[in-house]
Amino acid sequence: MSEAPLQVAVVGAGWAGLAAAVAAHEGGARVTVFEAAPHPGGRARRIVHRDAQNLDNGQHILIGAYAECLRLMRHVGVPIEQALLRRPLSLRFPGGDGLCLPDWPAPLDALAGILGARGWSWRERLALLGASLRWQLAGYRCPPGQTVQALCQGLPPRLMAELIEPLCVSALNTLSASASAEVFLRVLRDSLAGPSGGSNLLIPQVDLGALWPEAAVRWLQRQGHTVHLAQPVQALQHGHGGWQVDTSTQRFDRLILACPAWEAQRLLGRLEGLPPDQQQAVDTWCRLAAGLQHAAIATVYAQAESRSATPLRLPEPMLALRSGPQAPAQFVFDRGQLGGPKGLLAFVVSASPAADRHALQAEVLAQGMQALAACGLSTLQPLLTVLEKRATFVCSPGLRRPPTEVLPGLQACGDHVQGPYPATLEGAALSGSAAGRRVTAR
Ligand SMILES: Cc1cc2nc3c(=O)[nH]c(=O)nc-3n(C[C@H](O)[C@H](O)[C@H](O)COP(=O)(O)OP(=O)(O)OC[C@H]3O[C@@H](n4cnc5c(N)ncnc54)[C@H](O)[C@@H]3O)c2cc1C
């Protein structure tokens, strides 16, 4: 007689929760997903502006090394070649200066890119090659307490401003002075020094809902699983070898918490009647979750007109920007080249000081007008500024993140749990897939 399938509940339908649900399905479980928001995707979700225009909760970018995200997208039938624009790594500024790798196999692409970087002196190019060689010879390892700034000590200021700082804030959402060099080197190893194409930029050409979460929900439903949207979980109960979610009478054999760290902490903090050893494990998990600090990311959407009264088209779909105290954005994306309306720009402020949204928007628009004048920009009309205050955890040196296993039968997943990467879609997807596999491993 075949065994009844395990009943698995997943709290949260961000990239981690949906990855966990897909993996639990592969492990033979019957899955029920509870999501608080009316749409799946979590921090990487579509938002509809003024009931008309599809925008994203924040402009996102993937890279070729996001193997788990790409595997999951293929798995649920997302046409990757249409959904993502693949480009060799480019950190070009509006005037054309900066790094741009040719479409060659690794590591020749990085070597040629550094030697051919525009606007850098030979001393700067050789300094970067020297540092890259030292990092490679050290196996991309460094003391756990080191910051990116300390790792890069001695690199010329232009390299810090035009390469290291933009890479560091975009990958770790943490400024180099307080970012973990260990994690930064791991990202460099897996992208620039990994298999060919790992450093490629994969820029979404569809909104973030269509990129994966909505396809994943439809796929789960087709397999007979249940996804409850707009159903925030208020409380959990544990007993008789299983779990109950809110007041539902359904009993789950396993539970996966795929909500953000603070929400998982709230739900765990309300569990009652645990034996002392389990209570201690929960307390430890909650203490580590409470120790995470968070950093903001802002995305300023604006409609651009060019001097020829036609919508602006930037020289590349993504350009780096010189950022500073009154110029907070590090990147601008031309969504008109990415499946969006012509002239729609998205300015990204990572590690944002989380200032007042209107003040931030005004600074970014002024920065954009100045930086993109050479591209023919004449006007910028603000559309929407999304300031996500707890966008990611601050990826500081030696940070201890909460573990995946909370209790037997209870796993946590998300970009915040222990894992190799900073808070990214790939980190979330990897941790979700691992949690889904673990709960179904008999
Ligand atoms: C503005 C911005 C820009 C970013 N840019 C990039 C980028 O370019 N590249 C990249 O790789 N990463 C980027 N990230 C990070 C990336 O979005 C996250 O790492 C990833 O989305 C985290 O996924 P997650 O599933 O772990 O968490 P979340 O996306 O937070 O998902 C958790 C889900 O749980 C739900 N939930 C919460 N409480 C409950 C409850 N009580 N009951 C039921 N459901 C609940 C939430 O509604 C949410 O849907 C960015 C993040 C932001 C905010």
The ligand as an SDF file (V2000), in Angstrom:
LIG
                    3D

 53 58  0  0  0  0  0  0  0  0999 V2000
   14.1350   47.0910   -4.0590 C   0  0  0  0  0  0  0  0  0  0  0  0
   14.8500   45.7710   -4.0840 C   0  0  0  0  0  0  0  0  0  0  0  0
   15.7710   45.5100   -5.0880 C   0  0  0  0  0  0  0  0  0  0  0  0
   16.4310   44.2960   -5.1250 C   0  0  0  0  0  0  0  0  0  0  0  0
   17.2810   44.0270   -6.1580 N   0  0  0  0  0  0  0  0  0  0  0  0
   17.7720   42.7820   -6.2890 C   0  0  0  0  0  0  0  0  0  0  0  0
   18.4930   42.4210   -7.4550 C   0  0  0  0  0  0  0  0  0  0  0  0
   18.6780   43.2220   -8.3700 O   0  0  0  0  0  0  0  0  0  0  0  0
   18.9640   41.1480   -7.5490 N   0  0  0  0  0  0  0  0  0  0  0  0
   18.7510   40.2160   -6.5750 C   0  0  0  0  0  0  0  0  0  0  0  0
   19.1720   39.0750   -6.7330 O   0  0  0  0  0  0  0  0  0  0  0  0
   18.0680   40.5420   -5.4400 N   0  0  0  0  0  0  0  0  0  0  0  0
   17.5780   41.7860   -5.2870 C   0  0  0  0  0  0  0  0  0  0  0  0
   16.8410   42.1100   -4.1810 N   0  0  0  0  0  0  0  0  0  0  0  0
   16.6850   41.0970   -3.1140 C   0  0  0  0  0  0  0  0  0  0  0  0
   15.5780   40.0930   -3.4430 C   0  0  0  0  0  0  0  0  0  0  0  0
   14.3920   40.7590   -3.8140 O   0  0  0  0  0  0  0  0  0  0  0  0
   15.3220   39.2600   -2.1960 C   0  0  0  0  0  0  0  0  0  0  0  0
   16.5270   38.6750   -1.7800 O   0  0  0  0  0  0  0  0  0  0  0  0
   14.3050   38.1560   -2.4300 C   0  0  0  0  0  0  0  0  0  0  0  0
   13.1640   38.6260   -3.0900 O   0  0  0  0  0  0  0  0  0  0  0  0
   13.9290   37.5630   -1.0750 C   0  0  0  0  0  0  0  0  0  0  0  0
   12.9870   36.5320   -1.2730 O   0  0  0  0  0  0  0  0  0  0  0  0
   12.3890   35.7540   -0.0250 P   0  0  0  0  0  0  0  0  0  0  0  0
   11.4400   34.7550   -0.5650 O   0  0  0  0  0  0  0  0  0  0  0  0
   13.4950   35.2970    0.8490 O   0  0  0  0  0  0  0  0  0  0  0  0
   11.6020   36.8610    0.8440 O   0  0  0  0  0  0  0  0  0  0  0  0
   10.3530   37.7730    0.4570 P   0  0  0  0  0  0  0  0  0  0  0  0
   10.4200   38.1610   -0.9600 O   0  0  0  0  0  0  0  0  0  0  0  0
   10.3130   38.8510    1.4730 O   0  0  0  0  0  0  0  0  0  0  0  0
    9.1030   36.8130    0.6160 O   0  0  0  0  0  0  0  0  0  0  0  0
    8.4580   36.5850    1.8520 C   0  0  0  0  0  0  0  0  0  0  0  0
    6.9740   36.4420    1.6070 C   0  0  0  0  0  0  0  0  0  0  0  0
    6.3350   36.1390    2.8520 O   0  0  0  0  0  0  0  0  0  0  0  0
    5.1110   36.8280    2.8930 C   0  0  0  0  0  0  0  0  0  0  0  0
    4.6710   36.9170    4.2840 N   0  0  0  0  0  0  0  0  0  0  0  0
    5.1650   37.7130    5.2650 C   0  0  0  0  0  0  0  0  0  0  0  0
    4.5050   37.4830    6.4080 N   0  0  0  0  0  0  0  0  0  0  0  0
    3.5750   36.5290    6.1580 C   0  0  0  0  0  0  0  0  0  0  0  0
    2.5850   35.8750    6.9440 C   0  0  0  0  0  0  0  0  0  0  0  0
    2.4030   36.1570    8.2420 N   0  0  0  0  0  0  0  0  0  0  0  0
    1.7870   34.9560    6.3560 N   0  0  0  0  0  0  0  0  0  0  0  0
    1.9270   34.6530    5.0360 C   0  0  0  0  0  0  0  0  0  0  0  0
    2.8770   35.2480    4.2430 N   0  0  0  0  0  0  0  0  0  0  0  0
    3.6760   36.1670    4.8050 C   0  0  0  0  0  0  0  0  0  0  0  0
    5.4240   38.1640    2.2520 C   0  0  0  0  0  0  0  0  0  0  0  0
    4.2510   38.8200    1.8210 O   0  0  0  0  0  0  0  0  0  0  0  0
    6.3340   37.7360    1.1020 C   0  0  0  0  0  0  0  0  0  0  0  0
    5.5920   37.4530   -0.0560 O   0  0  0  0  0  0  0  0  0  0  0  0
   16.1990   43.3300   -4.0990 C   0  0  0  0  0  0  0  0  0  0  0  0
   15.2940   43.6080   -3.0790 C   0  0  0  0  0  0  0  0  0  0  0  0
   14.6150   44.8110   -3.0720 C   0  0  0  0  0  0  0  0  0  0  0  0
   13.6240   45.0620   -1.9840 C   0  0  0  0  0  0  0  0  0  0  0  0
  1  2  1  0
  2  3  1  0
  2 52  2  0
  3  4  2  0
  4  5  1  0
  4 50  1  0
  5  6  2  0
  6  7  1  0
  6 13  1  0
  7  8  2  0
  7  9  1  0
  9 10  1  0
 10 11  2  0
 10 12  1  0
 12 13  2  0
 13 14  1  0
 14 15  1  0
 14 50  1  0
 15 16  1  0
 16 17  1  0
 16 18  1  0
 18 19  1  0
 18 20  1  0
 20 21  1  0
 20 22  1  0
 22 23  1  0
 23 24  1  0
 24 25  2  0
 24 26  1  0
 24 27  1  0
 27 28  1  0
 28 29  2  0
 28 30  1  0
 28 31  1  0
 31 32  1  0
 32 33  1  0
 33 34  1  0
 33 48  1  0
 34 35  1  0
 35 36  1  0
 35 46  1  0
 36 37  1  0
 36 45  1  0
 37 38  2  0
 38 39  1  0
 39 40  1  0
 39 45  2  0
 40 41  1  0
 40 42  2  0
 42 43  1  0
 43 44  2  0
 44 45  1  0
 46 47  1  0
 46 48  1  0
 48 49  1  0
 50 51  2  0
 51 52  1  0
 52 53  1  0
M  END
$$$$
